[in-house]
């Protein structure tokens, strides 16, 4: 088996927690509410498995994404914090698919080689300096397969309010994965940097209650 065909878990914590959104990276296509059309992976095989995962790193919203109305998008902090519980979803895919997903996420048109062993040994690997998601984080193993996610190379100090359309994708993914109530999702999101002091209780609750509405 080629190295790129070996299976790994990709752990998502933002919009890719919604399976329909994530599959745009695998099969190609465009999700309602987003403005980008994805080319997909060379190997368009669907994930072999999917599971929920709790990531012990702080979730926050930063940068300005043209894809999501110039609103902030999700990142996790680089430091492990056992008190932080970021709700995630992981998909069992090949290393080759993971590399293709990272290339799409970082707008990398060149060949990309990722040293997964070094990422596991060091706990992380910055493969593209100054890229939004150029830092691979190793999160342990599940059923003998390593778990990886990606985030910024450092913790971004300036946070930014996410758009309602972006939040709806995340909320829909949380409901799909965890089947939480409106109150539980509100409690999870309201304290996040980029959301706290940016949304009133009514505004956030209305977004959660109306996730099926898109522009």
MDTraj code that builds the backbone (N, CA, C; nanometers):
import mdtraj as md
import numpy as np

residues = "UNK UNK UNK UNK UNK UNK UNK UNK UNK UNK UNK UNK UNK UNK UNK UNK UNK UNK UNK UNK UNK UNK UNK UNK UNK UNK UNK UNK UNK UNK UNK UNK UNK UNK UNK UNK UNK UNK UNK UNK UNK UNK UNK UNK UNK UNK UNK UNK UNK UNK UNK UNK UNK UNK UNK UNK UNK UNK UNK UNK UNK UNK UNK UNK UNK UNK UNK UNK UNK UNK UNK UNK UNK UNK UNK UNK UNK UNK UNK UNK UNK UNK UNK UNK UNK UNK UNK UNK UNK UNK UNK UNK UNK UNK UNK UNK UNK UNK UNK UNK UNK UNK UNK UNK UNK UNK UNK UNK UNK UNK UNK UNK UNK UNK UNK UNK UNK UNK UNK UNK UNK UNK UNK UNK UNK UNK UNK UNK UNK UNK UNK UNK UNK UNK UNK UNK UNK UNK UNK UNK UNK UNK UNK UNK UNK UNK UNK UNK UNK UNK UNK UNK UNK UNK UNK UNK UNK UNK UNK UNK UNK UNK UNK UNK UNK UNK UNK UNK UNK UNK UNK UNK UNK UNK UNK UNK UNK UNK UNK UNK UNK UNK UNK UNK UNK UNK UNK UNK UNK UNK UNK UNK UNK UNK UNK UNK UNK UNK UNK UNK UNK UNK UNK UNK UNK UNK UNK UNK UNK UNK UNK UNK UNK UNK UNK".split()
xyz = np.array([
    [0.0844, -0.1201, 0.0000],
    [0.0000, 0.0000, 0.0000],
    [0.0876, 0.1246, 0.0000],
    [0.0596, 0.2185, -0.0889],
    [0.1328, 0.3433, -0.0919],
    [0.1042, 0.4233, 0.0345],
    [0.2020, 0.5070, 0.0739],
    [0.1837, 0.5868, 0.1951],
    [0.0593, 0.6747, 0.1856],
    [0.0340, 0.7300, 0.0665],
    [-0.0803, 0.8205, 0.0514],
    [-0.2137, 0.7463, 0.0550],
    [-0.2096, 0.6113, 0.0497],
    [-0.3324, 0.5342, 0.0558],
    [-0.3626, 0.4854, 0.1975],
    [-0.2695, 0.5074, 0.2898],
    [-0.2925, 0.4676, 0.4278],
    [-0.4030, 0.5536, 0.4886],
    [-0.4796, 0.4939, 0.5783],
    [-0.5937, 0.5640, 0.6367],
    [-0.5535, 0.6467, 0.7586],
    [-0.6104, 0.7665, 0.7671],
    [-0.5951, 0.8520, 0.8838],
    [-0.7308, 0.9155, 0.9127],
    [-0.7425, 0.9735, 1.0299],
    [-0.8629, 1.0483, 1.0655],
    [-0.8374, 1.1968, 1.0444],
    [-0.9271, 1.2633, 0.9743],
    [-0.9249, 1.4093, 0.9661],
    [-1.0294, 1.4615, 1.0642],
    [-0.9856, 1.5376, 1.1636],
    [-1.0758, 1.5931, 1.2649],
    [-1.1141, 1.7351, 1.2279],
    [-1.2432, 1.7593, 1.2072],
    [-1.2932, 1.8927, 1.1732],
    [-1.3600, 1.9546, 1.2953],
    [-1.3608, 2.0878, 1.2990],
    [-1.4220, 2.1574, 1.4118],
    [-1.5012, 2.2798, 1.3660],
    [-1.4925, 2.3133, 1.2373],
    [-1.5643, 2.4286, 1.1823],
    [-1.6745, 2.3833, 1.0896],
    [-1.6795, 2.4411, 0.9705],
    [-1.7888, 2.4098, 0.8786],
    [-1.7849, 2.2651, 0.8304],
    [-1.6676, 2.2019, 0.8315],
    [-1.6580, 2.0637, 0.7849],
    [-1.7181, 1.9625, 0.8810],
    [-1.7628, 2.0090, 0.9960],
    [-1.8347, 1.9193, 1.0860],
    [-1.9670, 1.8751, 1.0233],
    [-2.0179, 1.9562, 0.9297],
    [-2.1358, 1.9170, 0.8517],
    [-2.0886, 1.8296, 0.7367],
    [-2.1378, 1.7068, 0.7317],
    [-2.0883, 1.6111, 0.6332],
    [-2.1089, 1.6599, 0.4901],
    [-2.2232, 1.7198, 0.4615],
    [-2.2503, 1.7692, 0.3263],
    [-2.1446, 1.8699, 0.2826],
    [-2.1051, 1.9567, 0.3739],
    [-1.9999, 2.0555, 0.3459],
    [-1.8662, 1.9855, 0.3243],
    [-1.8314, 1.8930, 0.4132],
    [-1.7032, 1.8239, 0.4006],
    [-1.6913, 1.7480, 0.2691],
    [-1.8000, 1.6876, 0.2253],
    [-1.7948, 1.6078, 0.1031],
    [-1.7690, 1.6923, -0.0216],
    [-1.7875, 1.8249, -0.0125],
    [-1.7483, 1.9119, -0.1240],
    [-1.5979, 1.9050, -0.1462],
    [-1.5216, 1.8837, -0.0391],
    [-1.3771, 1.8700, -0.0506],
    [-1.3389, 1.7354, -0.1114],
    [-1.4228, 1.6344, -0.0923],
    [-1.3958, 1.5007, -0.1458],
    [-1.4441, 1.4896, -0.2902],
    [-1.5711, 1.5199, -0.3128],
    [-1.6322, 1.4969, -0.4444],
    [-1.6254, 1.6200, -0.5347],
    [-1.6035, 1.7376, -0.4739],
    [-1.6096, 1.8622, -0.5482],
    [-1.7502, 1.9206, -0.5415],
    [-1.7612, 2.0486, -0.5716],
    [-1.8926, 2.1121, -0.5710],
    [-1.8981, 2.2327, -0.4810],
    [-2.0159, 2.2877, -0.4683],
    [-2.0366, 2.4107, -0.3921],
    [-2.1547, 2.3932, -0.2992],
    [-2.1359, 2.4352, -0.1750],
    [-2.2413, 2.4248, -0.0747],
    [-2.3245, 2.5517, -0.0726],
    [-2.4555, 2.5364, -0.0544],
    [-2.5446, 2.6517, -0.0425],
    [-2.4993, 2.7390, 0.0741],
    [-2.4849, 2.8687, 0.0483],
    [-2.4412, 2.9620, 0.1515],
    [-2.2960, 3.0016, 0.1365],
    [-2.2179, 2.9207, 0.0631],
    [-2.0772, 2.9526, 0.0384],
    [-2.0602, 2.9983, -0.1062],
    [-1.9510, 3.0694, -0.1331],
    [-1.9324, 3.1253, -0.2668],
    [-1.8242, 3.0539, -0.3465],
    [-1.7684, 2.9454, -0.2917],
    [-1.6567, 2.8783, -0.3593],
    [-1.6977, 2.7406, -0.4091],
    [-1.6514, 2.7080, -0.5277],
    [-1.6724, 2.5760, -0.5852],
    [-1.5413, 2.4972, -0.5718],
    [-1.5472, 2.3799, -0.5109],
    [-1.4275, 2.3016, -0.4836],
    [-1.4063, 2.1952, -0.5907],
    [-1.2783, 2.1680, -0.6190],
    [-1.2464, 2.0692, -0.7225],
    [-1.2564, 1.9266, -0.6702],
    [-1.2482, 1.9093, -0.5398],
    [-1.2536, 1.7763, -0.4818],
    [-1.1183, 1.7080, -0.4814],
    [-1.1138, 1.5858, -0.4296],
    [-0.9905, 1.5081, -0.4217],
    [-0.9695, 1.4273, -0.5496],
    [-0.8469, 1.3908, -0.5753],
    [-0.8181, 1.2991, -0.6859],
    [-0.8908, 1.1672, -0.6622],
    [-0.8831, 1.1180, -0.5395],
    [-0.9583, 0.9990, -0.4969],
    [-1.0883, 1.0472, -0.4343],
    [-1.1995, 1.0247, -0.5039],
    [-1.3282, 1.0752, -0.4557],
    [-1.4059, 0.9709, -0.3751],
    [-1.3365, 0.8702, -0.3246],
    [-1.4004, 0.7696, -0.2394],
    [-1.4524, 0.8347, -0.1117],
    [-1.5693, 0.7934, -0.0682],
    [-1.6275, 0.8495, 0.0529],
    [-1.5528, 0.7998, 0.1762],
    [-1.5588, 0.8743, 0.2864],
    [-1.4917, 0.8311, 0.4096],
    [-1.5367, 0.6911, 0.4514],
    [-1.4428, 0.6153, 0.5075],
    [-1.4737, 0.4796, 0.5523],
    [-1.5527, 0.4794, 0.6822],
    [-1.5395, 0.5868, 0.7587],
    [-1.6071, 0.5945, 0.8878],
    [-1.6122, 0.7402, 0.9307],
    [-1.6937, 0.7700, 1.0290],
    [-1.7016, 0.9044, 1.0860],
    [-1.7399, 0.8911, 1.2322],
    [-1.6846, 0.9767, 1.3159],
    [-1.7103, 0.9718, 1.4594],
    [-1.7039, 1.1136, 1.5169],
    [-1.7690, 1.1322, 1.6291],
    [-1.7551, 1.2591, 1.7003],
    [-1.6223, 1.2602, 1.7746],
    [-1.5699, 1.3796, 1.7986],
    [-1.4447, 1.3938, 1.8723],
    [-1.4478, 1.5236, 1.9515],
    [-1.4012, 1.5172, 2.0736],
    [-1.3878, 1.6367, 2.1571],
    [-1.2415, 1.6791, 2.1538],
    [-1.2160, 1.7993, 2.1076],
    [-1.0797, 1.8492, 2.0934],
    [-1.0485, 1.9431, 2.2099],
    [-0.9434, 1.9134, 2.2841],
    [-0.9084, 1.9933, 2.4019],
    [-0.8210, 2.1129, 2.3650],
    [-0.8758, 2.1969, 2.2794],
    [-0.8123, 2.3225, 2.2396],
    [-0.9237, 2.4247, 2.2173],
    [-0.8940, 2.5499, 2.2434],
    [-0.9979, 2.6538, 2.2388],
    [-1.0351, 2.6899, 2.0950],
    [-1.1648, 2.6928, 2.0688],
    [-1.2179, 2.7345, 1.9392],
    [-1.2410, 2.8855, 1.9396],
    [-1.2072, 2.9514, 1.8274],
    [-1.2336, 3.0942, 1.8139],
    [-1.2524, 3.1281, 1.6665],
    [-1.3012, 3.2484, 1.6403],
    [-1.3296, 3.2940, 1.5036],
    [-1.2393, 3.4122, 1.4708],
    [-1.1766, 3.4067, 1.3538],
    [-1.0836, 3.5138, 1.3153],
    [-1.0726, 3.5227, 1.1630],
    [-0.9954, 3.6211, 1.1162],
    [-0.9750, 3.6492, 0.9739],
    [-1.1055, 3.6965, 0.9082],
    [-1.0978, 3.7282, 0.7801],
    [-1.2147, 3.7688, 0.7016],
    [-1.2207, 3.6821, 0.5772],
    [-1.3202, 3.5961, 0.5718],
    [-1.3319, 3.5012, 0.4618],
    [-1.4252, 3.5541, 0.3532],
    [-1.3722, 3.5683, 0.2315],
    [-1.4556, 3.6109, 0.1193],
    [-1.5633, 3.5070, 0.0893],
    [-1.5320, 3.3823, 0.1174],
    [-1.6278, 3.2740, 0.0920],
    [-1.7511, 3.2897, 0.1803],
    [-1.7320, 3.3438, 0.3010],
    [-1.8404, 3.3563, 0.3988],
    [-1.8647, 3.5028, 0.4346],
    [-1.8933, 3.5843, 0.3348],
    [-1.9380, 3.7229, 0.3556],
    [-1.8396, 3.8072, 0.4369],
    [-1.7107, 3.7775, 0.4227],
    [-1.6057, 3.8512, 0.4942],
    [-1.6136, 3.8364, 0.6459],
    [-1.6822, 3.7340, 0.6903],
    [-1.6897, 3.7075, 0.8338],
    [-1.5746, 3.6205, 0.8801],
    [-1.5624, 3.6080, 1.0124],
    [-1.4585, 3.5236, 1.0701],
    [-1.4885, 3.3763, 1.0499],
    [-1.3832, 3.2963, 1.0502],
    [-1.3977, 3.1512, 1.0389],
    [-1.3278, 3.0838, 1.1562],
    [-1.3518, 2.9551, 1.1713],
    [-1.3039, 2.8823, 1.2887],
    [-1.1550, 2.8514, 1.2845],
    [-1.0944, 2.8652, 1.3996],
    [-0.9593, 2.8165, 1.4251],
    [-0.9591, 2.7538, 1.5645],
    [-0.8609, 2.6688, 1.5900],
    [-0.8390, 2.6251, 1.7278],
    [-0.7007, 2.6715, 1.7697],
    [-0.6842, 2.6970, 1.8974],
    [-0.5547, 2.7411, 1.9480],
    [-0.4556, 2.6255, 1.9466],
    [-0.3302, 2.6612, 1.9345],
    [-0.2273, 2.5587, 1.9171],
    [-0.1942, 2.4854, 2.0463],
    [-0.2257, 2.5445, 2.1600],
    [-0.1901, 2.4841, 2.2880],
    [-0.2999, 2.3923, 2.3403],
    [-0.2605, 2.2764, 2.3904],
    [-0.3532, 2.1813, 2.4529],
    [-0.4059, 2.2416, 2.5820],
    [-0.5375, 2.2325, 2.6025],
    [-0.6011, 2.2858, 2.7228],
    [-0.7117, 2.1894, 2.7645],
    [-0.6882, 2.1077, 2.8680],
    [-0.7853, 2.0044, 2.9060],
    [-0.9231, 2.0576, 2.9439],
    [-0.9316, 2.1842, 2.9850],
    [-1.0623, 2.2393, 3.0240],
    [-1.1448, 2.2826, 2.9032],
    [-1.0792, 2.2989, 2.7897],
    [-1.1505, 2.3391, 2.6680],
    [-1.2063, 2.2163, 2.5968],
    [-1.3304, 2.2266, 2.5522],
    [-1.3959, 2.1153, 2.4832],
    [-1.4578, 2.1680, 2.3526],
    [-1.3840, 2.1520, 2.2448],
    [-1.4329, 2.1910, 2.1131],
    [-1.4990, 2.0717, 2.0469],
    [-1.6243, 2.0879, 2.0084],
    [-1.6989, 1.9790, 1.9459],
    [-1.6504, 1.9599, 1.8026],
    [-1.6135, 1.8381, 1.7713],
    [-1.5634, 1.8094, 1.6379],
    [-1.6244, 1.6831, 1.5805],
    [-1.5881, 1.6585, 1.4573],
    [-1.6296, 1.5363, 1.3887],
    [-1.5119, 1.4920, 1.3034],
    [-1.4779, 1.3650, 1.3095],
    [-1.3653, 1.3177, 1.2312],
    [-1.4086, 1.2126, 1.1299],
    [-1.3353, 1.2138, 1.0189],
    [-1.3656, 1.1267, 0.9057],
    [-1.2428, 1.0408, 0.8755],
    [-1.2652, 0.9127, 0.8526],
    [-1.1566, 0.8205, 0.8196],
    [-1.1341, 0.8222, 0.6687],
    [-1.0230, 0.8807, 0.6265],
    [-0.9902, 0.8981, 0.4850],
    [-0.8457, 0.8541, 0.4628],
    [-0.7975, 0.8647, 0.3402],
    [-0.6580, 0.8311, 0.3133],
    [-0.5696, 0.9538, 0.3331],
    [-0.4406, 0.9273, 0.3477],
    [-0.3457, 1.0381, 0.3591],
    [-0.3489, 1.1239, 0.2323],
    [-0.3647, 1.0582, 0.1189],
    [-0.3726, 1.1323, -0.0069],
    [-0.4910, 1.2260, -0.0111],
    [-0.6058, 1.1799, 0.0382],
    [-0.7240, 1.2659, 0.0443],
    [-0.7014, 1.3819, 0.1409],
    [-0.6393, 1.3536, 0.2548],
    [-0.6106, 1.4593, 0.3522],
    [-0.5229, 1.5665, 0.2888],
    [-0.4197, 1.5245, 0.2158],
    [-0.3312, 1.6197, 0.1494],
    [-0.4099, 1.7032, 0.0481],
    [-0.4994, 1.6391, -0.0278],
    [-0.5807, 1.7128, -0.1256],
    [-0.6739, 1.8116, -0.0561],
    [-0.7271, 1.7745, 0.0594],
    [-0.8150, 1.8639, 0.1360],
    [-0.7353, 1.9844, 0.1848],
    [-0.6165, 1.9595, 0.2369],
    [-0.5308, 2.0676, 0.2844],
    [-0.4927, 2.1602, 0.1682],
    [-0.4641, 2.1036, 0.0521],
    [-0.4292, 2.1850, -0.0642],
    [-0.5448, 2.2774, -0.1022],
    [-0.6674, 2.2255, -0.0965],
    [-0.7836, 2.3087, -0.1277],
    [-0.8042, 2.4159, -0.0212],
    [-0.7844, 2.3782, 0.1044],
    [-0.8067, 2.4714, 0.2148],
    [-0.7034, 2.5838, 0.2151],
    [-0.5828, 2.5542, 0.1668],
    [-0.4756, 2.6537, 0.1683],
    [-0.4501, 2.7140, 0.0297],
    [-0.5375, 2.6802, -0.0667],
    [-0.5227, 2.7314, -0.2041],
    [-0.3845, 2.7017, -0.2615],
    [-0.3384, 2.5803, -0.2379],
    [-0.2062, 2.5374, -0.2818],
    [-0.2198, 2.4589, -0.4118],
    [-0.1667, 2.5120, -0.5194],
    [-0.1758, 2.4441, -0.6483],
    [-0.0512, 2.3616, -0.6788],
    [0.0512, 2.3760, -0.5955],
    [0.1748, 2.3000, -0.6149],
    [0.1661, 2.1646, -0.5457],
    [0.2620, 2.0795, -0.5751],
    [0.2682, 1.9500, -0.5063],
    [0.2923, 1.9741, -0.3580],
    [0.2234, 1.8992, -0.2764],
    [0.2346, 1.9152, -0.1318],
    [0.2763, 1.7830, -0.0695],
    [0.3849, 1.7858, 0.0048],
    [0.4320, 1.6675, 0.0765],
    [0.4240, 1.6969, 0.2255],
    [0.3555, 1.6119, 0.2979],
    [0.3397, 1.6295, 0.4423],
    [0.4110, 1.5157, 0.5136],
    [0.4984, 1.5500, 0.6064],
    [0.5696, 1.4506, 0.6859],
    [0.4834, 1.4159, 0.8074],
    [0.3963, 1.3175, 0.7901],
    [0.3046, 1.2802, 0.8969],
    [0.3783, 1.2262, 1.0195],
    [0.4864, 1.1534, 0.9970],
    [0.5624, 1.0984, 1.1102],
    [0.6212, 1.2096, 1.1959],
    [0.6720, 1.3138, 1.1327],
    [0.7265, 1.4267, 1.2082],
    [0.6158, 1.4987, 1.2845],
    [0.4983, 1.5140, 1.2208],
    [0.3846, 1.5775, 1.2886],
    [0.3450, 1.4993, 1.4127],
    [0.3477, 1.3668, 1.4024],
    [0.3141, 1.2828, 1.5176],
    [0.4212, 1.2926, 1.6256],
    [0.5474, 1.2914, 1.5849],
    [0.6579, 1.2958, 1.6814],
    [0.6638, 1.4292, 1.7556],
    [0.6383, 1.5383, 1.6826],
    [0.6484, 1.6727, 1.7414],
    [0.5154, 1.7246, 1.7947],
    [0.4055, 1.6598, 1.7570],
    [0.2737, 1.7055, 1.8004],
    [0.2090, 1.8018, 1.7029],
    [0.2898, 1.8617, 1.6141],
    [0.2379, 1.9532, 1.5130],
    [0.3431, 1.9711, 1.4043],
    [0.3003, 2.0288, 1.2934],
    [0.3921, 2.0515, 1.1818],
    [0.3434, 2.1711, 1.1007],
    [0.4237, 2.2759, 1.0958],
    [0.3915, 2.3908, 1.0115],
    [0.4459, 2.3606, 0.8719],
    [0.3552, 2.3367, 0.7777],
    [0.3972, 2.3007, 0.6435],
    [0.3881, 2.4178, 0.5461],
    [0.3205, 2.5257, 0.5872],
    [0.3108, 2.6429, 0.5013],
    [0.3048, 2.7677, 0.5890],
    [0.4126, 2.8426, 0.5907],
    [0.4218, 2.9625, 0.6726],
    [0.3166, 3.0656, 0.6307],
    [0.2579, 3.1317, 0.7293],
    [0.1636, 3.2433, 0.7132],
    [0.0322, 3.2039, 0.6458],
    [0.0123, 3.0771, 0.6216],
    [-0.1155, 3.0313, 0.5674],
    [-0.2188, 3.0263, 0.6799],
    [-0.3435, 3.0478, 0.6460],
    [-0.4481, 3.0419, 0.7481],
    [-0.4475, 2.9059, 0.8185],
    [-0.4358, 2.8012, 0.7402],
    [-0.4436, 2.6659, 0.7964],
    [-0.3186, 2.5859, 0.7612],
    [-0.2030, 2.6453, 0.7818],
    [-0.0778, 2.5811, 0.7448],
    [-0.0111, 2.5018, 0.8545],
    [-0.0835, 2.4720, 0.9610],
    [-0.0274, 2.4025, 1.0770],
    [-0.1078, 2.2757, 1.1052],
    [-0.0453, 2.1604, 1.0880],
    [-0.1124, 2.0328, 1.1156],
    [-0.0909, 1.9963, 1.2619],
    [-0.1982, 1.9594, 1.3287],
    [-0.1938, 1.9204, 1.4695],
    [-0.2268, 1.7712, 1.4810],
    [-0.1443, 1.6985, 1.5555],
    [-0.1680, 1.5564, 1.5820],
    [-0.2487, 1.5444, 1.7115],
    [-0.3604, 1.4719, 1.7046],
    [-0.4531, 1.4641, 1.8186],
    [-0.4606, 1.3255, 1.8815],
    [-0.3696, 1.2363, 1.8453],
    [-0.3737, 1.1018, 1.9025],
    [-0.4167, 0.9987, 1.7996],
    [-0.4623, 0.8848, 1.8493],
    [-0.5012, 0.7750, 1.7615],
    [-0.6418, 0.7258, 1.7927],
    [-0.7072, 0.6699, 1.6919],
    [-0.8371, 0.6048, 1.7075],
    [-0.8323, 0.4764, 1.6246],
    [-0.8476, 0.3625, 1.6929],
    [-0.8419, 0.2322, 1.6250],
    [-0.7153, 0.2181, 1.5405],
    [-0.6025, 0.2556, 1.5987],
    [-0.4691, 0.2411, 1.5384],
    [-0.4421, 0.3385, 1.4241],
    [-0.5343, 0.4265, 1.3917],
    [-0.5120, 0.5259, 1.2873],
    [-0.4930, 0.6634, 1.3514],
    [-0.3920, 0.7396, 1.3087],
    [-0.3659, 0.8711, 1.3686],
    [-0.4744, 0.9732, 1.3319],
    [-0.4924, 1.0704, 1.4213],
    [-0.5908, 1.1761, 1.4022],
    [-0.5175, 1.3080, 1.3806],
    [-0.5533, 1.3783, 1.2724],
    [-0.4911, 1.5067, 1.2426],
    [-0.5991, 1.6124, 1.2155],
    [-0.5669, 1.7350, 1.2504],
    [-0.6472, 1.8487, 1.2088],
    [-0.5497, 1.9586, 1.1666],
    [-0.6002, 2.0739, 1.1287],
    [-0.5111, 2.1842, 1.0937],
    [-0.5690, 2.3156, 1.1426],
    [-0.4805, 2.4102, 1.1665],
    [-0.5183, 2.5424, 1.2160],
    [-0.4075, 2.6405, 1.1768],
    [-0.4106, 2.7596, 1.2347],
    [-0.3081, 2.8598, 1.2058],
    [-0.1789, 2.8249, 1.2804],
    [-0.0677, 2.8761, 1.2319],
    [0.0604, 2.8432, 1.2942],
    [0.0753, 2.9024, 1.4336],
    [0.0011, 3.0076, 1.4624],
    [0.0009, 3.0664, 1.5957],
    [-0.1397, 3.1085, 1.6326],
    [-0.1607, 3.1457, 1.7576],
    [-0.2928, 3.1901, 1.8003],
    [-0.3165, 3.3340, 1.7540],
    [-0.4222, 3.3536, 1.6765],
    [-0.4518, 3.4851, 1.6183],
    [-0.5166, 3.5734, 1.7245],
    [-0.4574, 3.6877, 1.7495],
    [-0.5069, 3.7747, 1.8570],
    [-0.6344, 3.8488, 1.8171],
    [-0.6409, 3.8966, 1.6939],
    [-0.7576, 3.9745, 1.6507],
    [-0.8664, 3.8808, 1.5996],
    [-0.9748, 3.8701, 1.6735],
    [-1.0842, 3.7838, 1.6331],
    [-1.1834, 3.8606, 1.5459],
    [-1.2768, 3.7902, 1.4844],
    [-1.3726, 3.8547, 1.3945],
    [-1.5065, 3.7815, 1.3995],
    [-1.6122, 3.8570, 1.3956],
    [-1.7474, 3.8026, 1.4008],
    [-1.7770, 3.7181, 1.2767],
    [-1.8256, 3.5958, 1.2932],
    [-1.8614, 3.5132, 1.1771],
    [-1.9948, 3.5555, 1.1179],
    [-2.0154, 3.5243, 0.9909],
    [-2.1438, 3.5536, 0.9266],
    [-2.2487, 3.4533, 0.9735],
    [-2.3739, 3.4919, 0.9606],
    [-2.4834, 3.4026, 0.9987],
    [-2.4837, 3.2769, 0.9123],
    [-2.4511, 3.2911, 0.7836],
    [-2.4524, 3.1752, 0.6940],
    [-2.3453, 3.0740, 0.7342],
    [-2.2308, 3.1221, 0.7787],
    [-2.1242, 3.0324, 0.8235],
    [-2.1638, 2.9636, 0.9539],
    [-2.2193, 3.0396, 1.0459],
    [-2.2626, 2.9810, 1.1725],
    [-2.3683, 2.8729, 1.1519],
    [-2.4569, 2.8953, 1.0560],
    [-2.5630, 2.7972, 1.0311],
    [-2.5067, 2.6628, 0.9869],
    [-2.3992, 2.6653, 0.9081],
    [-2.3367, 2.5414, 0.8644],
    [-2.2789, 2.4667, 0.9848],
    [-2.2109, 2.5393, 1.0720],
    [-2.1531, 2.4786, 1.1916],
    [-2.2618, 2.4239, 1.2827],
    [-2.3657, 2.5026, 1.3038],
    [-2.4764, 2.4612, 1.3913],
    [-2.5457, 2.3374, 1.3364],
    [-2.5677, 2.3366, 1.2060],
    [-2.6304, 2.2202, 1.1426],
    [-2.5432, 2.0962, 1.1602],
    [-2.4116, 2.1150, 1.1488],
    [-2.3200, 2.0036, 1.1693],
    [-2.3194, 1.9542, 1.3123],
    [-2.3284, 2.0471, 1.4071],
    [-2.3342, 2.0083, 1.5484],
    [-2.4612, 1.9284, 1.5768],
    [-2.5729, 1.9761, 1.5254],
    [-2.6989, 1.9042, 1.5446],
    [-2.6941, 1.7668, 1.4808],
    [-2.6357, 1.7590, 1.3631],
    [-2.6252, 1.6331, 1.2897],
    [-2.5375, 1.5337, 1.3658],
    [-2.4326, 1.5839, 1.4288],
    [-2.3353, 1.4973, 1.4955],
    [-2.3728, 1.4675, 1.6397],
    [-2.4245, 1.5676, 1.7108],
    [-2.4458, 1.5544, 1.8550],
    [-2.5916, 1.5600, 1.8981],
    [-2.6803, 1.6037, 1.8095],
    [-2.8226, 1.6123, 1.8427],
    [-2.8470, 1.6940, 1.9698],
    [-2.7880, 1.8148, 1.9751],
    [-2.8032, 1.9022, 2.0911],
    [-2.9241, 1.9934, 2.0742],
    [-2.9722, 2.0432, 2.1861],
    [-3.0853, 2.1355, 2.1847],
    [-3.0378, 2.2764, 2.1504],
    [-3.1335, 2.3658, 2.1241],
    [-3.1014, 2.5065, 2.0976],
    [-3.0234, 2.5656, 2.2143],
    [-3.0678, 2.5383, 2.3362],
    [-3.0027, 2.5934, 2.4550],
    [-2.8600, 2.5409, 2.4693],
    [-2.8406, 2.4138, 2.4403],
    [-2.7067, 2.3542, 2.4530],
    [-2.6107, 2.4118, 2.3483],
    [-2.6584, 2.4319, 2.2269],
    [-2.5738, 2.4900, 2.1224],
    [-2.5441, 2.6361, 2.1536],
    [-2.6433, 2.7077, 2.2042],
    [-2.6225, 2.8471, 2.2439],
    [-2.5131, 2.8554, 2.3509],
    [-2.5227, 2.7717, 2.4532],
    [-2.4233, 2.7729, 2.5606],
    [-2.2837, 2.7397, 2.5086],
    [-2.2770, 2.6525, 2.4106],
    [-2.1482, 2.6142, 2.3530],
    [-2.0853, 2.7296, 2.2754],
    [-2.1657, 2.8017, 2.1978],
    [-2.1122, 2.9044, 2.1087],
    [-2.0914, 3.0405, 2.1738],
    [-2.1765, 3.0776, 2.2683],
    [-2.1833, 3.2157, 2.3134],
    [-2.0532, 3.2664, 2.3761],
    [-1.9728, 3.1780, 2.4335],
    [-1.8503, 3.2210, 2.4996],
    [-1.7300, 3.2248, 2.4060],
    [-1.7475, 3.1851, 2.2802],
    [-1.6341, 3.1790, 2.1883],
    [-1.5906, 3.3196, 2.1454],
    [-1.4597, 3.3386, 2.1368],
    [-1.4066, 3.4655, 2.0889],
    [-1.4471, 3.4853, 1.9424],
    [-1.5029, 3.6023, 1.9136],
    [-1.5601, 3.6293, 1.7829],
    [-1.7116, 3.6268, 1.7872],
    [-1.7665, 3.5609, 1.8895],
    [-1.9122, 3.5569, 1.9094],
    [-1.9523, 3.6331, 2.0345],
    [-1.8782, 3.6121, 2.1431],
    [-1.9106, 3.6820, 2.2676],
    [-1.9033, 3.8331, 2.2440],
    [-2.0023, 3.9044, 2.2903],
    [-2.0146, 4.0505, 2.2751],
    [-2.0425, 4.0944, 2.1318],
    [-2.0581, 4.0009, 2.0384],
    [-2.0883, 4.0331, 1.8992],
    [-2.2325, 3.9998, 1.8622],
    [-2.2911, 3.9033, 1.9310],
    [-2.4296, 3.8642, 1.9087],
    [-2.5087, 3.8798, 2.0377],
    [-2.6313, 3.9292, 2.0264],
    [-2.7202, 3.9273, 2.1414],
    [-2.7741, 3.7860, 2.1570],
    [-2.8340, 3.7594, 2.2700],
    [-2.8923, 3.6271, 2.2930],
    [-2.9984, 3.5962, 2.1872],
    [-3.0845, 3.6948, 2.1592],
    [-3.1912, 3.6726, 2.0604],
    [-3.1341, 3.6467, 1.9218],
    [-3.0302, 3.7214, 1.8839],
    [-2.9700, 3.7035, 1.7512],
    [-2.9137, 3.5630, 1.7348],
    [-2.8391, 3.5173, 1.8332],
    [-2.7774, 3.3856, 1.8229],
    [-2.8816, 3.2750, 1.8291],
    [-2.9790, 3.2891, 1.9171],
    [-3.0840, 3.1874, 1.9273],
    [-3.1646, 3.1793, 1.7979],
    [-3.1905, 3.2926, 1.7351],
    [-3.2657, 3.2918, 1.6088],
    [-3.1879, 3.2222, 1.4975],
    [-3.0557, 3.2403, 1.4957],
    [-2.9726, 3.1715, 1.3968],
    [-2.9800, 3.0204, 1.4199],
    [-2.9726, 2.9801, 1.5451],
    [-2.9770, 2.8377, 1.5778],
    [-3.1123, 2.7769, 1.5407],
    [-3.2190, 2.8511, 1.5679],
    [-3.3536, 2.8001, 1.5419],
    [-3.3862, 2.7953, 1.3934],
    [-3.3163, 2.8758, 1.3141],
    [-3.3491, 2.8872, 1.1713],
    [-3.2321, 2.8450, 1.0828],
    [-3.1693, 2.7352, 1.1165],
    [-3.0487, 2.6934, 1.0446],
    [-3.0767, 2.6530, 0.9003],
    [-3.1992, 2.6156, 0.8692],
    [-3.2288, 2.5721, 0.7337],
    [-3.2524, 2.6885, 0.6377],
    [-3.2558, 2.8090, 0.6897],
    [-3.2753, 2.9260, 0.6058],
    [-3.1395, 2.9765, 0.5565],
    [-3.1242, 2.9910, 0.4257],
    [-3.0032, 3.0458, 0.3667],
    [-3.0399, 3.1643, 0.2789],
    [-2.9420, 3.2476, 0.2493],
    [-2.9650, 3.3648, 0.1658],
    [-3.0009, 3.3210, 0.0239],
])
top = md.Topology()
chain = top.add_chain()
for i, resn in enumerate(residues, 1):
    res = top.add_residue(resn, chain, resSeq=i)
    for name in ("N", "CA", "C"):
        top.add_atom(name, md.element.get_by_symbol(name[0]), res)
traj = md.Trajectory(xyz[None], top)
